[in-house]
Amino acid sequence: MKTLSKLVRCLSIAGAAFVMTSAALAQAPAKMDDVSVQLDWVVRSDHAMFFVAKEKGFFAQNGINLTAVRKGTGSTDALRLVGNGNAEFGFADLPTLMVGRVQSVPVVALAAVNQKSPMAMISIKSKKPITKPSDLKGMNIGVHSSGSTYVFLKAFLAANGMSLADIKQSTVAPPYESFLVLGRVDAVPGYINAEVPELEDKVGGAGSLSIVQGADFGYRAYGSGMFTSEKLIAEKPDLVARFTKAYLQAFQFVAENPKEAVDIVIKLNPEYAAKADILNKQLQTNLTRSFFSDATKANGLGVITAQQWKETAETLIAQEVLPKTASLTAGYDMRFQTAAKPVRR
């Protein structure tokens, strides 16, 4: 009888162990998918999600091994590199993604990180103050001849009754903001959540710049976001779903723990240790002016709504950045964001 009882207990323990092991196996990914990410530029605060997802294990929990986060030379190149398969996912300006699709770059937006465009015209206040778009007339504007800042410059001018003919355009190589510091140009298009903290650090601190944000003067558009290729969505939708889920988990962490998020960025990119203060300022700008909207409160972080995507396209069409035949609906896919059920904020 004792032997039978002992056998029953052993079987019970073995059964419980089997259940626990089965549950663990069910949660663990069958295999790890290697993926790489292509950034639009050098590491900035709104790239933090990629590094946080790696460091905090969100990618690993979703069966993803992040092999590389590559720095870039602009949104145009990032879109092209992901579109042709050199990286699985990327980060770029979404209006530039729309332009790229018209030029047959097969990419699709998965999350709008900047719900409102952080693009602005920037000058050094003590040298060339600007308070409104018309102040730019006759100024020497430094800009790269392709990419997100060029797309923005043309659209911003058109939205305010001007064109490239109203300014003197100097084609400069990135980082073009250095030409502003050196006094070789009067103003540059740039990001309030990227270039502004860096420039302020170089030219006199807070208040030393004139900043005319496009969103305040007719430029109604999304900012930057995370994207992938049409091919990856078609061939590996499960991978896209898992990556998006991990990315949005990291987005929530960044929103709730900005200081730790910056610490993680620096830990994984130690060459940026001297820029900790700038990265924190960049992230605070994103938190106060870019990441959140009524749409994210209703639908979750990173959401792209049909209405705002349409308005972004219409803005670019009206300002002749996109052709009139451009689609008002193609170029984004919210199935993966919806399935991930991101936090509403």
N, C-alpha and C positions, 0 to 999 in steps of 0.2 A: 504493500500500500504506500509506504514511504517512497519506494522507488518510483511508483507511478506518479505520486505528487511531485517528486523532484523532476521527473520527465516533463510533466505538464508545465512546471515553472520554467524549465529550460526552453521549452517550445514557445512559451509566452514571451520570454525575453528575446529569443531569436526572432519571433514575429514582429515584436516592437522595433527591434533593430532594423529588420528588413523594411518596415514602413518608413522609419526615419531616413534610412539610406535611399529609399525610393523617392521620398519627398525631396531630399537634397539633390538627387540626380535630376529630378524634374525641374528644379529651379536652376541648376547649372546649365550653361550653354553646351550643346553637343560639341561645338568646335568654336575656335576663335577666328574671326575674320580680320585679316590685316587690312587696314585702311590708312590713307594719308590725307592730309588737309592742306590746301593751298590758300594762303592768306592774300589779301589784296596789297598789303604793305608790310612795314616792319611791325613788330608786336605792339599792340595798343590795348586799351582797357576793354574794348568791346570784343576782343578776341579771347577774353578770359575763360569763356565757357569751354573751349577745347582743352585747355590745360587743367581746369578744375575737374572736368569729366574724367580725365586720365588719372589725376592725383587722388581723387576721392573714390575711384573705383566704379563710377557710373558706366564707363565704357566696358570694363571687364565684366560687370554684372549683366551686361547686355550682349555678351559674346563678341566684343570688339577689342582688337589690339591696335592701338594707335601707333603707327610706326614712325610718322613724321608730321610736323607742322612746319611747312615751308614758308619763309618770308617771301613777299612778292614785290612787284614793281608797278602795281596799279590794278584796278578792277578789271580792265580790259584783258590783261594778261592772265589774271586769275580765272576769269570766265573761259578763256580759250584753253587753258591748261586742263581744267576739269572737263570741259566739253570734249576734248580729244583723248581723255582717259589717263592723263598723267597724274591725276589725283582723283580720289573718289568724291571728296566733298570740298567745299570752298566757302570763302567769305568775300562778299563784294557789294558794291553799290547797286541797289535794285533798279533804279532808272537806267543805269548802264547795262544791266542784264537785259532789260527790254530792248535797248539799242542793239545789243549783241545778238539777240534772237532774230531780229530783222536781218542781220548780217549772217544768218545761218549758223550761229553758235548754239548747239543743242543743249541748253541748260535750263534748269527749273528751280525756282525759289521754294524753299521749304519753311522758312521762318523769317519774319521781319523783325530784326533786332531793334532797329531805330524806327519807331512808329511815326516819328516826324523827322523830316530831313534835318540833319545837323549841319548842312552846308551853309556857308556864309561868305560874304566878301569881307576881307580883313585888311586893315592898314594900320600903320603906326600913328597914333593920334597926334603926337607932337609934330609930325612931318606932313601928313596928308590926311586930315580928319574927314571921315565920311559919316553921315547920319541917314542918308537916303540913297536910293539907287542912282538918281540923276547926278549925284556928286562924282560918280565914276567917269562922267563924260570927259574925254580928253586925257584921262589918266593912262599911265603905262602899266598894264596889267600883266603880271607874270603867270604863265600857265603852261602846263604840258599839253602838247597838241592832240592828245587822245586821253581817254579814261574819264573817270567820274567827275573830276573838277572841270574838264572842258565841256562835258555834257551839261553840267550845272551852269557854267558861265553863260553859255549860249541861251539856255532856257531862262535864266534869271534876267538877262538883258531883254529878251523878247517879252517876258512877262511884264516888263516895265517900260515898254515902248521904245526899246533901243536895240541895237545890233552890234556886232563886232566892229562895224564901221565907225561907231561912236567912241571907241577907245583905241589906244595904241596897244597892240598885243605883242608881247615878247615871249617867244617860245623858249622855255627854260627846262632844264633837266631836273628831275626830282633829286633831292628835296628842294623844291622851288621856293619854299618859305625862307630859305637862307638868303635868297636874292633880295627879299624884303628887308631883312635885317641889315644887309650890306648897303641898302639904299639904291639898288640897281633897278628896282621896280617900285611903283607907288602902292600897289595893292595886289592881293592874291586871293583866289578862291580857296577855301579850306574848310576844315571840320571844326566846329566849336568844341567837340569832344575829343579832339586829337591835337591839331596844330595850335589851337589857342593857348592851352596850358604851356606848351613848349615855347611858343613865341613870347608869352608874358614872362617866362622865366629868363628870357634873353634880353628883353627890351625895357624892363622897368616894373614888372609885377602887375598885379590886378589893376585894371583901369587904364593900362598903358596902350591898349589897342582900341581902334574903332571897329565895331563888329556889326554888320548889317546882315541878319539872318534871312535866308531866302524864304523860309516859312512865314515870315512876317510881312513879306512883300510879294505875294502872289505865286510863290513856288510851292505848290501843294503836291507833295510826293513823299513816298517812303524814303528812308535812308538806306543803310546797309543791312544785309541779312545772310543767312546760311543757305547754301544751294548745292545741287548735285547735277548729274547729267541725265538726260532723257534715257540713255542706254542703261544706266544703273537702275533706274526706276522700273524699266521694262524687264530687265533680266534678274534683278535681285531686290524685289520690293521688301522682302523681309529684313534685309540688311539696312535698307533705307529707314524702315520703321524703327528698328532697334537703335540706329544711330541718332535718329531724331528724338527718340525717347530719352536717351542718355544726355543728349545736348540740352534738352529742355529741363531735365533734372538739374543739370549744372547751372542753367540760367537761373533757376529758382535759388540755388545756393549763392550765386554771385549777388543776386538782388538782396538776399537776407544777410550775407556776410561779406560785404565789399572789401573790408580790410584784409580778411583772410584770403579772399580771392586774389588780391594783388600780391600777397605774400607767396601764393602758389605760383603765380605767373613768374615771379622773380626766382623762386626756387628752381623752376624748370628752365628758366632763361637767366642764369646768373649774371650775364653780361649787362642786364638791365637794372642791377642793384642800385646804381647811382640815380636811376630815374623813378625810384619808388614814389616820391612826392608827386611827380608829374602823372604817373599812372593812377594814383589815388584821386588826383584832381580830375583827370579824364573820366574816371568811373563815376565820381560824384555828379559831373555834368550829365552823363548818361542817365543816372538815376533820377535826376530832377527835371530833365528836359527831353528825354528821348525814349527810354525803355517802355514807358507805360502810357496807356491811352484808355479811352472809354471802351474800345474794342478788346483790349487785354483784360479789363475788368469783367467783361461779359464772356469772353471766349478763351482766355488764357494767354500766357506769355508767348510772344512770337507770332501771334495770329496775323494772317493776311485776309482782309475782307474783300469780297467782290467789289463793293462800292469804292473803297479806297484804292484798290488796284486800278479800277476803271478811271478814277480821278487822276491817278498818277499818269496813266497812259494818255488821257485827254490833255493834261497839262503839257506833256512832251509833244503831242501832236499839234496842239494849238500854237506852240512855240517853234514848230518846224524842226524839232530834234528827232521826232519820229515821223515817218510818212503817214499820210492820211489813211492808207490801207492797213496800218498796223492793227493787230488784234487788241481789243480792250479786255479780253478775258484769259488769253493764253499766257503761260510763263510761270505759273505758280501751282502748287498742289498741296492742299490743306488736309488731305486724308491722313497723313502721318502725324501732323500736329494734333488733329482731333483725336486720333487713337491714343496718343500719348497722355491725354488729359492733363495738360500742364496747369499749374496753379494760376488762379485768376488774381490779377494784381492791378 
